[in-house]
């Protein structure tokens, strides 16, 4: 074999390796957006889940979904690991309108939580709330 042929083979092998490695990149973890109706169905059929309210304490005190745990979005990264100990547990996240719940859900995923579902805001919750 001559040098040109060996160089071409090495170049092709290098390019092929680069293409294969690019195709194997993992997609970043993410949460799943669901509707209030889908969240309620999960609450009615699942056993081991957490309803996570990420609003402020005064908002929570004005009314929340029964059984909801409060961790305000502003402190989710600092408090999640102490209050949400099972990273594979189903976590249903909501806020007032849906903006903070999306931020909190993404923060949870970045912290390693694997089963996070965001369902918007209590403004769109057609079911019972409690004070």
Chimera marker file (.cmm) of the C-alpha trace (Angstrom):
<marker_set name="trace">
<marker id="1" x="0.000" y="0.000" z="0.000" r="1" g="1" b="0" radius="0.5"/>
<marker id="2" x="1.158" y="3.467" z="-0.693" r="1" g="1" b="0" radius="0.5"/>
<marker id="3" x="1.123" y="6.429" z="1.662" r="1" g="1" b="0" radius="0.5"/>
<marker id="4" x="-1.793" y="8.197" z="-0.106" r="1" g="1" b="0" radius="0.5"/>
<marker id="5" x="-4.034" y="5.147" z="0.209" r="1" g="1" b="0" radius="0.5"/>
<marker id="6" x="-3.182" y="4.682" z="3.898" r="1" g="1" b="0" radius="0.5"/>
<marker id="7" x="-3.833" y="8.379" z="4.536" r="1" g="1" b="0" radius="0.5"/>
<marker id="8" x="-7.245" y="8.159" z="2.852" r="1" g="1" b="0" radius="0.5"/>
<marker id="9" x="-8.192" y="5.090" z="4.867" r="1" g="1" b="0" radius="0.5"/>
<marker id="10" x="-7.143" y="6.786" z="8.113" r="1" g="1" b="0" radius="0.5"/>
<marker id="11" x="-9.023" y="9.946" z="7.166" r="1" g="1" b="0" radius="0.5"/>
<marker id="12" x="-12.182" y="7.960" z="6.361" r="1" g="1" b="0" radius="0.5"/>
<marker id="13" x="-11.887" y="5.995" z="9.609" r="1" g="1" b="0" radius="0.5"/>
<marker id="14" x="-11.477" y="9.223" z="11.584" r="1" g="1" b="0" radius="0.5"/>
<marker id="15" x="-14.471" y="10.864" z="9.921" r="1" g="1" b="0" radius="0.5"/>
<marker id="16" x="-16.600" y="7.760" z="10.446" r="1" g="1" b="0" radius="0.5"/>
<marker id="17" x="-15.648" y="7.655" z="14.128" r="1" g="1" b="0" radius="0.5"/>
<marker id="18" x="-16.541" y="11.318" z="14.552" r="1" g="1" b="0" radius="0.5"/>
<marker id="19" x="-19.939" y="10.796" z="12.920" r="1" g="1" b="0" radius="0.5"/>
<marker id="20" x="-20.696" y="7.798" z="15.096" r="1" g="1" b="0" radius="0.5"/>
<marker id="21" x="-19.705" y="9.627" z="18.277" r="1" g="1" b="0" radius="0.5"/>
<marker id="22" x="-21.870" y="12.619" z="17.384" r="1" g="1" b="0" radius="0.5"/>
<marker id="23" x="-24.851" y="10.326" z="16.924" r="1" g="1" b="0" radius="0.5"/>
<marker id="24" x="-24.388" y="8.767" z="20.370" r="1" g="1" b="0" radius="0.5"/>
<marker id="25" x="-24.793" y="11.928" z="22.391" r="1" g="1" b="0" radius="0.5"/>
<marker id="26" x="-27.442" y="11.652" z="25.050" r="1" g="1" b="0" radius="0.5"/>
<marker id="27" x="-30.289" y="14.095" z="24.942" r="1" g="1" b="0" radius="0.5"/>
<marker id="28" x="-30.489" y="16.239" z="28.061" r="1" g="1" b="0" radius="0.5"/>
<marker id="29" x="-32.999" y="14.993" z="30.606" r="1" g="1" b="0" radius="0.5"/>
<marker id="30" x="-36.323" y="16.751" z="30.656" r="1" g="1" b="0" radius="0.5"/>
<marker id="31" x="-39.688" y="16.767" z="32.379" r="1" g="1" b="0" radius="0.5"/>
<marker id="32" x="-43.065" y="15.941" z="30.854" r="1" g="1" b="0" radius="0.5"/>
<marker id="33" x="-45.870" y="18.488" z="30.483" r="1" g="1" b="0" radius="0.5"/>
<marker id="34" x="-49.325" y="17.098" z="31.195" r="1" g="1" b="0" radius="0.5"/>
<marker id="35" x="-52.791" y="18.576" z="31.594" r="1" g="1" b="0" radius="0.5"/>
<marker id="36" x="-54.611" y="19.118" z="34.880" r="1" g="1" b="0" radius="0.5"/>
<marker id="37" x="-56.913" y="16.255" z="33.895" r="1" g="1" b="0" radius="0.5"/>
<marker id="38" x="-53.971" y="13.910" z="33.356" r="1" g="1" b="0" radius="0.5"/>
<marker id="39" x="-52.472" y="14.970" z="36.695" r="1" g="1" b="0" radius="0.5"/>
<marker id="40" x="-55.783" y="14.282" z="38.467" r="1" g="1" b="0" radius="0.5"/>
<marker id="41" x="-55.979" y="10.860" z="36.831" r="1" g="1" b="0" radius="0.5"/>
<marker id="42" x="-52.476" y="10.054" z="38.100" r="1" g="1" b="0" radius="0.5"/>
<marker id="43" x="-53.457" y="11.233" z="41.584" r="1" g="1" b="0" radius="0.5"/>
<marker id="44" x="-56.491" y="8.948" z="41.468" r="1" g="1" b="0" radius="0.5"/>
<marker id="45" x="-54.660" y="5.864" z="40.177" r="1" g="1" b="0" radius="0.5"/>
<marker id="46" x="-51.064" y="6.020" z="41.437" r="1" g="1" b="0" radius="0.5"/>
<marker id="47" x="-49.898" y="5.217" z="44.964" r="1" g="1" b="0" radius="0.5"/>
<marker id="48" x="-46.474" y="6.741" z="45.476" r="1" g="1" b="0" radius="0.5"/>
<marker id="49" x="-46.373" y="10.317" z="44.221" r="1" g="1" b="0" radius="0.5"/>
<marker id="50" x="-45.783" y="13.853" z="45.442" r="1" g="1" b="0" radius="0.5"/>
<marker id="51" x="-47.853" y="16.871" z="44.479" r="1" g="1" b="0" radius="0.5"/>
<marker id="52" x="-45.401" y="19.761" z="44.543" r="1" g="1" b="0" radius="0.5"/>
<marker id="53" x="-46.613" y="23.350" z="44.868" r="1" g="1" b="0" radius="0.5"/>
<marker id="54" x="-43.824" y="25.789" z="43.937" r="1" g="1" b="0" radius="0.5"/>
<marker id="55" x="-45.637" y="29.024" z="44.791" r="1" g="1" b="0" radius="0.5"/>
<marker id="56" x="-44.910" y="31.223" z="47.798" r="1" g="1" b="0" radius="0.5"/>
<marker id="57" x="-46.139" y="30.472" z="51.334" r="1" g="1" b="0" radius="0.5"/>
<marker id="58" x="-48.858" y="33.197" z="51.201" r="1" g="1" b="0" radius="0.5"/>
<marker id="59" x="-50.145" y="31.806" z="47.881" r="1" g="1" b="0" radius="0.5"/>
<marker id="60" x="-50.156" y="28.286" z="49.312" r="1" g="1" b="0" radius="0.5"/>
<marker id="61" x="-52.026" y="29.485" z="52.413" r="1" g="1" b="0" radius="0.5"/>
<marker id="62" x="-54.754" y="31.024" z="50.235" r="1" g="1" b="0" radius="0.5"/>
<marker id="63" x="-55.513" y="27.582" z="48.768" r="1" g="1" b="0" radius="0.5"/>
<marker id="64" x="-53.708" y="24.555" z="47.382" r="1" g="1" b="0" radius="0.5"/>
<marker id="65" x="-54.318" y="21.069" z="46.064" r="1" g="1" b="0" radius="0.5"/>
<marker id="66" x="-54.981" y="18.684" z="48.967" r="1" g="1" b="0" radius="0.5"/>
<marker id="67" x="-51.818" y="16.897" z="50.057" r="1" g="1" b="0" radius="0.5"/>
<marker id="68" x="-49.489" y="19.247" z="48.176" r="1" g="1" b="0" radius="0.5"/>
<marker id="69" x="-45.990" y="19.796" z="49.524" r="1" g="1" b="0" radius="0.5"/>
<marker id="70" x="-44.754" y="23.379" z="49.350" r="1" g="1" b="0" radius="0.5"/>
<marker id="71" x="-41.248" y="24.128" z="48.103" r="1" g="1" b="0" radius="0.5"/>
<marker id="72" x="-41.171" y="27.610" z="46.562" r="1" g="1" b="0" radius="0.5"/>
<marker id="73" x="-39.535" y="27.827" z="43.152" r="1" g="1" b="0" radius="0.5"/>
<marker id="74" x="-37.041" y="30.355" z="44.518" r="1" g="1" b="0" radius="0.5"/>
<marker id="75" x="-35.522" y="27.712" z="46.842" r="1" g="1" b="0" radius="0.5"/>
<marker id="76" x="-36.187" y="24.499" z="44.908" r="1" g="1" b="0" radius="0.5"/>
<marker id="77" x="-32.501" y="23.822" z="44.199" r="1" g="1" b="0" radius="0.5"/>
<marker id="78" x="-31.551" y="24.259" z="47.866" r="1" g="1" b="0" radius="0.5"/>
<marker id="79" x="-34.434" y="22.347" z="49.468" r="1" g="1" b="0" radius="0.5"/>
<marker id="80" x="-35.387" y="19.622" z="46.985" r="1" g="1" b="0" radius="0.5"/>
<marker id="81" x="-32.855" y="17.027" z="48.049" r="1" g="1" b="0" radius="0.5"/>
<marker id="82" x="-33.838" y="17.320" z="51.725" r="1" g="1" b="0" radius="0.5"/>
<marker id="83" x="-37.588" y="17.140" z="51.092" r="1" g="1" b="0" radius="0.5"/>
<marker id="84" x="-37.722" y="14.940" z="47.971" r="1" g="1" b="0" radius="0.5"/>
<marker id="85" x="-35.519" y="12.004" z="48.899" r="1" g="1" b="0" radius="0.5"/>
<marker id="86" x="-36.560" y="9.509" z="46.180" r="1" g="1" b="0" radius="0.5"/>
<marker id="87" x="-35.271" y="10.778" z="42.853" r="1" g="1" b="0" radius="0.5"/>
<marker id="88" x="-37.340" y="8.191" z="40.934" r="1" g="1" b="0" radius="0.5"/>
<marker id="89" x="-40.657" y="9.006" z="42.634" r="1" g="1" b="0" radius="0.5"/>
<marker id="90" x="-43.438" y="10.552" z="40.550" r="1" g="1" b="0" radius="0.5"/>
<marker id="91" x="-43.465" y="14.310" z="41.208" r="1" g="1" b="0" radius="0.5"/>
<marker id="92" x="-46.423" y="16.363" z="39.935" r="1" g="1" b="0" radius="0.5"/>
<marker id="93" x="-45.448" y="20.053" z="39.849" r="1" g="1" b="0" radius="0.5"/>
<marker id="94" x="-47.733" y="23.098" z="39.723" r="1" g="1" b="0" radius="0.5"/>
<marker id="95" x="-47.723" y="26.822" z="40.516" r="1" g="1" b="0" radius="0.5"/>
<marker id="96" x="-50.217" y="29.634" z="39.893" r="1" g="1" b="0" radius="0.5"/>
<marker id="97" x="-50.156" y="29.939" z="36.110" r="1" g="1" b="0" radius="0.5"/>
<marker id="98" x="-47.476" y="27.537" z="34.825" r="1" g="1" b="0" radius="0.5"/>
<marker id="99" x="-44.307" y="29.614" z="34.503" r="1" g="1" b="0" radius="0.5"/>
<marker id="100" x="-42.713" y="28.778" z="37.859" r="1" g="1" b="0" radius="0.5"/>
<marker id="101" x="-43.736" y="25.133" z="37.649" r="1" g="1" b="0" radius="0.5"/>
<marker id="102" x="-41.850" y="24.791" z="34.368" r="1" g="1" b="0" radius="0.5"/>
<marker id="103" x="-38.754" y="26.388" z="35.912" r="1" g="1" b="0" radius="0.5"/>
<marker id="104" x="-38.991" y="24.168" z="38.996" r="1" g="1" b="0" radius="0.5"/>
<marker id="105" x="-39.581" y="21.016" z="36.942" r="1" g="1" b="0" radius="0.5"/>
<marker id="106" x="-36.472" y="21.746" z="34.879" r="1" g="1" b="0" radius="0.5"/>
<marker id="107" x="-34.460" y="22.410" z="38.042" r="1" g="1" b="0" radius="0.5"/>
<marker id="108" x="-35.575" y="19.059" z="39.480" r="1" g="1" b="0" radius="0.5"/>
<marker id="109" x="-34.526" y="17.226" z="36.330" r="1" g="1" b="0" radius="0.5"/>
<marker id="110" x="-31.137" y="18.947" z="36.450" r="1" g="1" b="0" radius="0.5"/>
<marker id="111" x="-30.806" y="17.760" z="40.064" r="1" g="1" b="0" radius="0.5"/>
<marker id="112" x="-31.309" y="14.170" z="38.896" r="1" g="1" b="0" radius="0.5"/>
<marker id="113" x="-35.028" y="13.573" z="39.411" r="1" g="1" b="0" radius="0.5"/>
<marker id="114" x="-36.286" y="11.145" z="36.788" r="1" g="1" b="0" radius="0.5"/>
<marker id="115" x="-40.099" y="11.178" z="36.948" r="1" g="1" b="0" radius="0.5"/>
<marker id="116" x="-41.171" y="14.827" z="36.905" r="1" g="1" b="0" radius="0.5"/>
<marker id="117" x="-44.482" y="15.887" z="35.376" r="1" g="1" b="0" radius="0.5"/>
<marker id="118" x="-45.484" y="19.540" z="35.184" r="1" g="1" b="0" radius="0.5"/>
<marker id="119" x="-49.182" y="20.359" z="34.932" r="1" g="1" b="0" radius="0.5"/>
<marker id="120" x="-49.364" y="24.144" z="34.883" r="1" g="1" b="0" radius="0.5"/>
<marker id="121" x="-51.133" y="26.323" z="37.379" r="1" g="1" b="0" radius="0.5"/>
<marker id="122" x="-53.779" y="26.148" z="40.043" r="1" g="1" b="0" radius="0.5"/>
<marker id="123" x="-55.637" y="28.810" z="38.047" r="1" g="1" b="0" radius="0.5"/>
<marker id="124" x="-56.542" y="26.028" z="35.599" r="1" g="1" b="0" radius="0.5"/>
<marker id="125" x="-57.208" y="23.361" z="38.264" r="1" g="1" b="0" radius="0.5"/>
<marker id="126" x="-60.926" y="22.465" z="38.021" r="1" g="1" b="0" radius="0.5"/>
<marker id="127" x="-60.869" y="20.182" z="41.070" r="1" g="1" b="0" radius="0.5"/>
<marker id="128" x="-60.936" y="20.595" z="44.842" r="1" g="1" b="0" radius="0.5"/>
<marker id="129" x="-58.503" y="22.860" z="46.666" r="1" g="1" b="0" radius="0.5"/>
<marker id="130" x="-58.015" y="23.313" z="50.380" r="1" g="1" b="0" radius="0.5"/>
<marker id="131" x="-56.845" y="25.997" z="52.785" r="1" g="1" b="0" radius="0.5"/>
<link id1="1" id2="2" r="1" g="1" b="0" radius="0.2"/>
<link id1="2" id2="3" r="1" g="1" b="0" radius="0.2"/>
<link id1="3" id2="4" r="1" g="1" b="0" radius="0.2"/>
<link id1="4" id2="5" r="1" g="1" b="0" radius="0.2"/>
<link id1="5" id2="6" r="1" g="1" b="0" radius="0.2"/>
<link id1="6" id2="7" r="1" g="1" b="0" radius="0.2"/>
<link id1="7" id2="8" r="1" g="1" b="0" radius="0.2"/>
<link id1="8" id2="9" r="1" g="1" b="0" radius="0.2"/>
<link id1="9" id2="10" r="1" g="1" b="0" radius="0.2"/>
<link id1="10" id2="11" r="1" g="1" b="0" radius="0.2"/>
<link id1="11" id2="12" r="1" g="1" b="0" radius="0.2"/>
<link id1="12" id2="13" r="1" g="1" b="0" radius="0.2"/>
<link id1="13" id2="14" r="1" g="1" b="0" radius="0.2"/>
<link id1="14" id2="15" r="1" g="1" b="0" radius="0.2"/>
<link id1="15" id2="16" r="1" g="1" b="0" radius="0.2"/>
<link id1="16" id2="17" r="1" g="1" b="0" radius="0.2"/>
<link id1="17" id2="18" r="1" g="1" b="0" radius="0.2"/>
<link id1="18" id2="19" r="1" g="1" b="0" radius="0.2"/>
<link id1="19" id2="20" r="1" g="1" b="0" radius="0.2"/>
<link id1="20" id2="21" r="1" g="1" b="0" radius="0.2"/>
<link id1="21" id2="22" r="1" g="1" b="0" radius="0.2"/>
<link id1="22" id2="23" r="1" g="1" b="0" radius="0.2"/>
<link id1="23" id2="24" r="1" g="1" b="0" radius="0.2"/>
<link id1="24" id2="25" r="1" g="1" b="0" radius="0.2"/>
<link id1="25" id2="26" r="1" g="1" b="0" radius="0.2"/>
<link id1="26" id2="27" r="1" g="1" b="0" radius="0.2"/>
<link id1="27" id2="28" r="1" g="1" b="0" radius="0.2"/>
<link id1="28" id2="29" r="1" g="1" b="0" radius="0.2"/>
<link id1="29" id2="30" r="1" g="1" b="0" radius="0.2"/>
<link id1="30" id2="31" r="1" g="1" b="0" radius="0.2"/>
<link id1="31" id2="32" r="1" g="1" b="0" radius="0.2"/>
<link id1="32" id2="33" r="1" g="1" b="0" radius="0.2"/>
<link id1="33" id2="34" r="1" g="1" b="0" radius="0.2"/>
<link id1="34" id2="35" r="1" g="1" b="0" radius="0.2"/>
<link id1="35" id2="36" r="1" g="1" b="0" radius="0.2"/>
<link id1="36" id2="37" r="1" g="1" b="0" radius="0.2"/>
<link id1="37" id2="38" r="1" g="1" b="0" radius="0.2"/>
<link id1="38" id2="39" r="1" g="1" b="0" radius="0.2"/>
<link id1="39" id2="40" r="1" g="1" b="0" radius="0.2"/>
<link id1="40" id2="41" r="1" g="1" b="0" radius="0.2"/>
<link id1="41" id2="42" r="1" g="1" b="0" radius="0.2"/>
<link id1="42" id2="43" r="1" g="1" b="0" radius="0.2"/>
<link id1="43" id2="44" r="1" g="1" b="0" radius="0.2"/>
<link id1="44" id2="45" r="1" g="1" b="0" radius="0.2"/>
<link id1="45" id2="46" r="1" g="1" b="0" radius="0.2"/>
<link id1="46" id2="47" r="1" g="1" b="0" radius="0.2"/>
<link id1="47" id2="48" r="1" g="1" b="0" radius="0.2"/>
<link id1="48" id2="49" r="1" g="1" b="0" radius="0.2"/>
<link id1="49" id2="50" r="1" g="1" b="0" radius="0.2"/>
<link id1="50" id2="51" r="1" g="1" b="0" radius="0.2"/>
<link id1="51" id2="52" r="1" g="1" b="0" radius="0.2"/>
<link id1="52" id2="53" r="1" g="1" b="0" radius="0.2"/>
<link id1="53" id2="54" r="1" g="1" b="0" radius="0.2"/>
<link id1="54" id2="55" r="1" g="1" b="0" radius="0.2"/>
<link id1="55" id2="56" r="1" g="1" b="0" radius="0.2"/>
<link id1="56" id2="57" r="1" g="1" b="0" radius="0.2"/>
<link id1="57" id2="58" r="1" g="1" b="0" radius="0.2"/>
<link id1="58" id2="59" r="1" g="1" b="0" radius="0.2"/>
<link id1="59" id2="60" r="1" g="1" b="0" radius="0.2"/>
<link id1="60" id2="61" r="1" g="1" b="0" radius="0.2"/>
<link id1="61" id2="62" r="1" g="1" b="0" radius="0.2"/>
<link id1="62" id2="63" r="1" g="1" b="0" radius="0.2"/>
<link id1="63" id2="64" r="1" g="1" b="0" radius="0.2"/>
<link id1="64" id2="65" r="1" g="1" b="0" radius="0.2"/>
<link id1="65" id2="66" r="1" g="1" b="0" radius="0.2"/>
<link id1="66" id2="67" r="1" g="1" b="0" radius="0.2"/>
<link id1="67" id2="68" r="1" g="1" b="0" radius="0.2"/>
<link id1="68" id2="69" r="1" g="1" b="0" radius="0.2"/>
<link id1="69" id2="70" r="1" g="1" b="0" radius="0.2"/>
<link id1="70" id2="71" r="1" g="1" b="0" radius="0.2"/>
<link id1="71" id2="72" r="1" g="1" b="0" radius="0.2"/>
<link id1="72" id2="73" r="1" g="1" b="0" radius="0.2"/>
<link id1="73" id2="74" r="1" g="1" b="0" radius="0.2"/>
<link id1="74" id2="75" r="1" g="1" b="0" radius="0.2"/>
<link id1="75" id2="76" r="1" g="1" b="0" radius="0.2"/>
<link id1="76" id2="77" r="1" g="1" b="0" radius="0.2"/>
<link id1="77" id2="78" r="1" g="1" b="0" radius="0.2"/>
<link id1="78" id2="79" r="1" g="1" b="0" radius="0.2"/>
<link id1="79" id2="80" r="1" g="1" b="0" radius="0.2"/>
<link id1="80" id2="81" r="1" g="1" b="0" radius="0.2"/>
<link id1="81" id2="82" r="1" g="1" b="0" radius="0.2"/>
<link id1="82" id2="83" r="1" g="1" b="0" radius="0.2"/>
<link id1="83" id2="84" r="1" g="1" b="0" radius="0.2"/>
<link id1="84" id2="85" r="1" g="1" b="0" radius="0.2"/>
<link id1="85" id2="86" r="1" g="1" b="0" radius="0.2"/>
<link id1="86" id2="87" r="1" g="1" b="0" radius="0.2"/>
<link id1="87" id2="88" r="1" g="1" b="0" radius="0.2"/>
<link id1="88" id2="89" r="1" g="1" b="0" radius="0.2"/>
<link id1="89" id2="90" r="1" g="1" b="0" radius="0.2"/>
<link id1="90" id2="91" r="1" g="1" b="0" radius="0.2"/>
<link id1="91" id2="92" r="1" g="1" b="0" radius="0.2"/>
<link id1="92" id2="93" r="1" g="1" b="0" radius="0.2"/>
<link id1="93" id2="94" r="1" g="1" b="0" radius="0.2"/>
<link id1="94" id2="95" r="1" g="1" b="0" radius="0.2"/>
<link id1="95" id2="96" r="1" g="1" b="0" radius="0.2"/>
<link id1="96" id2="97" r="1" g="1" b="0" radius="0.2"/>
<link id1="97" id2="98" r="1" g="1" b="0" radius="0.2"/>
<link id1="98" id2="99" r="1" g="1" b="0" radius="0.2"/>
<link id1="99" id2="100" r="1" g="1" b="0" radius="0.2"/>
<link id1="100" id2="101" r="1" g="1" b="0" radius="0.2"/>
<link id1="101" id2="102" r="1" g="1" b="0" radius="0.2"/>
<link id1="102" id2="103" r="1" g="1" b="0" radius="0.2"/>
<link id1="103" id2="104" r="1" g="1" b="0" radius="0.2"/>
<link id1="104" id2="105" r="1" g="1" b="0" radius="0.2"/>
<link id1="105" id2="106" r="1" g="1" b="0" radius="0.2"/>
<link id1="106" id2="107" r="1" g="1" b="0" radius="0.2"/>
<link id1="107" id2="108" r="1" g="1" b="0" radius="0.2"/>
<link id1="108" id2="109" r="1" g="1" b="0" radius="0.2"/>
<link id1="109" id2="110" r="1" g="1" b="0" radius="0.2"/>
<link id1="110" id2="111" r="1" g="1" b="0" radius="0.2"/>
<link id1="111" id2="112" r="1" g="1" b="0" radius="0.2"/>
<link id1="112" id2="113" r="1" g="1" b="0" radius="0.2"/>
<link id1="113" id2="114" r="1" g="1" b="0" radius="0.2"/>
<link id1="114" id2="115" r="1" g="1" b="0" radius="0.2"/>
<link id1="115" id2="116" r="1" g="1" b="0" radius="0.2"/>
<link id1="116" id2="117" r="1" g="1" b="0" radius="0.2"/>
<link id1="117" id2="118" r="1" g="1" b="0" radius="0.2"/>
<link id1="118" id2="119" r="1" g="1" b="0" radius="0.2"/>
<link id1="119" id2="120" r="1" g="1" b="0" radius="0.2"/>
<link id1="120" id2="121" r="1" g="1" b="0" radius="0.2"/>
<link id1="121" id2="122" r="1" g="1" b="0" radius="0.2"/>
<link id1="122" id2="123" r="1" g="1" b="0" radius="0.2"/>
<link id1="123" id2="124" r="1" g="1" b="0" radius="0.2"/>
<link id1="124" id2="125" r="1" g="1" b="0" radius="0.2"/>
<link id1="125" id2="126" r="1" g="1" b="0" radius="0.2"/>
<link id1="126" id2="127" r="1" g="1" b="0" radius="0.2"/>
<link id1="127" id2="128" r="1" g="1" b="0" radius="0.2"/>
<link id1="128" id2="129" r="1" g="1" b="0" radius="0.2"/>
<link id1="129" id2="130" r="1" g="1" b="0" radius="0.2"/>
<link id1="130" id2="131" r="1" g="1" b="0" radius="0.2"/>
</marker_set>
